[in-house]
Amino acid sequence: MNHKPESPQAGDEAEGTLLSHLVELRTRLLRSVLAILLVFLVLFPFANPIYTFLAGPLMVHLPEGSSMIAIEVAAPFLIPFKLVLMLAIVISVPFLLYQAWAFIAPGLYRHEKHLAVPMLVSSTILFYLGMAFAYFVVFPLIFAFFTSSAPEGVSVMTDISRYLDFVILLFLAFGIAFEVPIATILLVAMGLTTPQQLAAKRPYIIVGVFVVGMILTPPDIISQTLLALPMWLLFEIGIVLSKVLVKKKAAREAEEGEDPPPADDPPSRPAPTEAADLSARAAAAAAKARAKAATAVARARQGRKHETDQPLSASEMDEALDQAEAEERRLRGASDNSKPQDK
């Protein structure tokens, strides 16, 4: 059989689509970098007051006459610079998430968009809440414990670079820990688990959150407990919200299932006698088509010539075979459709 050559338009369209996606991705990344740079330029003149505000929970608990120190020569400049840069990234998170959403949204289904928007908004809010919880609740407690437990004769004077690394670690730990409800809801929404299965694994989750608290926080029981307890509580909230999500999904599916099908949707079936007649006609036509095709092939191979019958060319032989196969499929389909369905 003759095959038409493939058109190069499909490859050109695919290449054009890939290039357009890459151009859009570059545009989104440039906008994100510019947003971070703009926030950084606005905050940089206030770098030292911002660091003083960040060091407030520790400065309050330092002994009288003590202060923070800078060991490295360039630390008084580089540490506030690093703090402002990271703060600019954190403040720009909503805009960064919007750019990511604008890039991937065209490829999502409608129900995925309805789920993704609340997830992005709530995950951002929970991350900020985790950082606020660390600053206003965790820092005063652990710094009071650390400074009060210093041996006698030891002056507590923390290096500014090590303090920044310490608080950044805690900010990230609590910010990520507060994303537990989002992770729980996503697991249920993707069908990987159910709220009942998560509730059955509660003892393992409790042990797991304390292990995570031990890994992500300094080696003291206060910060470990202050991280593990909110994670456990947020896990329970995630189970409750996932149950609500499952109920809403079931109610929506039930409402869609109550809609009656169209009246002309199911095709009408012929009577059994008509079905038998069509089946016999299909078998006879198929046999006749095969015989005609076999005769045509044999005549073409042997090169017989008659007054009215000339040898078939290759294209004519292919056309005759295609017509015979098409007629056989049509009649066979009519025969299959005419068979009564088993109840």
N, C-alpha and C positions, 0 to 999 in steps of 0.2 A: 504493500500500500504506500501511496505517496504521502510524505509528511512535509508540511509547510515549514520553512525556516523560521526560527524564533525571532521575534522582533526585538531590537535593542532598546525599545522604549522602556520595558520593565526595569532593566538594569540602570538606565539613566534616571528613572524616577526614584529608585531605591537610593542611588548615590546622591541625588538632589535632596532627598529627605534626610539622609545622614548628615550632609553638610549643613542643612538648615538647623538640625538639632545641635550640632557642634557650635554653630554661630550663636544660637540662643543660649547655650550653656556658658559660652564665653561672656556673653552680655550679662547674664545673671551673676557670674563670679566677679566681674568687674564692678557691678553695682554693690555687691556685698563688701568688697574690699574698700570701695570709696565710702560706704557708710561707716565702716569701722574707722577709717582714717579721719573722717569728719568728726566723729564722736571723740576720737583721741585728741585731735587738735583743740577741741572745746575744753576737754578736761585737763590737758597737760599743764596749763598755768596754775592749776590747783592741785598739783601732784603731791606736794608736801602736806597741805592740810588734809588731803584724802588719806595719806598714810597715817597721819596723826589720829584721824578718826578710826582707822582700822586697828591701830594699836591701843585704842582706848581701853578695851576689856583687860589687857595685860597691864597697862600703866596704872590703872586704879589699884591693882593688888601688889605692885612692887613696893618694897620697903622704902621708907622715907630716905631721900638722898640718893636713891638708885635711879638709873635711867637705862635706856637701850643704847647699844653701842654699834659701831660700824667697823668691822675688822678689815675689810678690803678697802683699798684706796678709792676706787670709783663707786663703791656701794652707795654713798649718799646721793649720787645722781641716778645710777642705774636701777636701784631698787624702786624708787617712786616711778621711774619711767616704765618698768616692767608691770608695776601695779596698775598704772593708768591704762596701759595697753590691754591687759586682761580685763579690766573693768569696761573698756570700750567694747570688747568682744561680747561680754555678758549683756551689756545694755542693748547691743545690736541684735541679740538673738531673735526677737520677734520679726525684725526686718529680714534676717537671714532665713528664717523659717518660711516667711512669705515668698522669698525668691525661690526657695526649693519647691514650695507648693505650686507656684506658677509654672515651674518647669515640668513637673510630673503630672499635674492635674489633667491636661488634655488626654493622657493615656489611661485614665481611671474610669471605671464604670460609675453610674450615678449613685448606687448604694455605697460604693467605696468612698466617694466624695463626701457623702453625708456622714460617714464614720470618721474620715480623716480630719475634717475641719475641727470638730470638738476635741479630738485627740491632740492635735497640735496646740490648740489654745490651752487646754487643761494641762498638758505636759509642761508648757512654758511657765504657767502660773505655779505649778507644783515645784518646779526647779527653783524659782525665786523664793517660794515659801521655805524650801529646805535650806537655802542659804541664809534667810532671815532667822530661821530657828537656830542655826549654828551660831550666828553672831549674837543674838539676844539671849539665848538660853544656855547653849553649850559652852561658849567661850568664858563667860563669867565663872561658871562652876569649875571648869578644869583649870583655869589660870589661878583661881583662888586655892585650889588643891595643890597645884605644882609649887606656887610660891610659899605656901605655908609648910610644905614638907621638906624644904631645903635644910640641910644640916646646919648646926650652929657654926658661925664663922664663915659661911659661904655667902657671898654677895650675889644676888640674882640680877644679872645684867645680860639680857638676851640680845643676840646679834640680829640686826634688822633683816638681813637676807634669810636667815634661818627661820625667823618668825614669819616672814611672808610665805616661805615654802610650807610651813606648818599650817597656816590658816587657809592657804589655797587647797591643800589636801583635804582639810575638813569641809570646806565649802563644796568641793566636788563630791565628796562622800555623801554629805547630807542632801545635796541637790539630786544626785542619782538615786539615793535611797527613797526619796519622796516620789519617784516615778513608779513605785511598785503597783499602785492601782491601774496605771496605764498598761503596764506589762500584763497584768492579770486579765484585763478586759480584752486586750489584743489576742491573748492565747485562746480565750473563749470564743471571740468573734471569728478567728481563723479555723475553729473546729478542732484544735489540737487537744483540748481538754474541756471539761464541764465544771460548773460551780460545785457540783457534788463531789467530783474527784478531787478538786482543790481542797475542799473542806475535809475530806478524808485524809489528806496528807498534812494536816495542820501540825501534828507533832514534829514532823521533819522540817517544816517551814520554820517553826520556832527555834529549833536547833540551828538551822541554816542562817537565820538573821543574826544570831549571836556570833556565829563564826565569821560572818561578813563584817559585823561590827568590830570583831577582834582584829581582822586583817586591815580594814580601812582606817581605823582610828589609832591614836597613840596607845601604848601599852598601859592603860589605866582602866579600871572597872567603871569609872564614871562615864567617860566618853563612849565606851563600848555599850553600856546600858542605854545611854541617851540616844544612840543610833539604832539599837536593836528594837527597843520598844516602839518608836514611831513606825519602823518598818513592819512590825507585826500588826499594829493598828491599821496601817494603810493596806496591808494585805487583806484584813477582814473587810475593810471598806470596798476593796476591789471585788471581793466575792459577792457582796451585796449588790454592787452596781452591775456585775456580770449577770446575776440572776434577773435583774430588771431588764437588761439587754436581751436575754434569752426569751423572757415573757413577751416583750414587744415584738421580737422577731416571729415568735409563734403566732401572736395575734394577727400580725400583718399577713403571714402565710395563710391563716385561716380565712381572713377576709378575701384574699385573692382566690382561694379555693371555692368560695360560695358563689362566685359569678357563674351563671349558667352558660354552657357552651352555645355558640350560634346554632340556629335551627338547621342551616344548610351545611354545617360542618361535616357530619358523618355522611359519606357517600352511600347512596342506595345500592343494595345488593340485588342481583337478579335472582329469579327463582331457580330451584335446583335443576329443573328440566332444561332451562335456558343455559345454565352453567355446563351441564353435560354436553349440550349441543355445541357450545363454544369450544369446549375441550376437544371434542372430536374434530371440529373444523380446524383447530390449531394444529393438531397432530397431522392431519392430512396435508395441510398447507406446508408444514415444516418438511414432511417427506418429499412433497413435490418440489419444494425449493432446493433441497439437497440434491435431488436427482437432476434438476436443471443445472445446478452449479457444477456437479460432477461431469455431466455431459459437455458443458462448455469448456471445462478444464481439459478433458480428454481430447476434444476436437482441437483445442489450441496446441496441445503438446504434439499430437500426431501430424498436425499441419494438413488436415484434410480440407479439400476445397470442393465445394459444390457450386452449382450454378447460382444458387441464391444464398448459400451459407459460406461466408468467407472465414478464414481463421481469425480468432479473437486476438487483439493486441493485449499487452500486459495491463494497460489502463482499463480497457474494456472488461477484461476478466476480473480485475479488482472491483470494478463498479458492480458487476453482476453478483459477485460474492457478497459485497456490502448490502446490496438490495435484498438478497436472500436472507442474510442474517437479521437485517432490520425487520423484515416481514415476520420472521420467526419470533423475534423478541416481542413484537407488538401483539401477535396472537397469543403467545405464552403469557404475557402480562394480562391480557383480557381474560384468559382462562384462570389465572391465579386470583384475580379480583372477583371472579364469579363464584369461587368456592365459598360455601357458607362457613362462618367462623364458629369455632367450638366455644361453647359457653362454659 
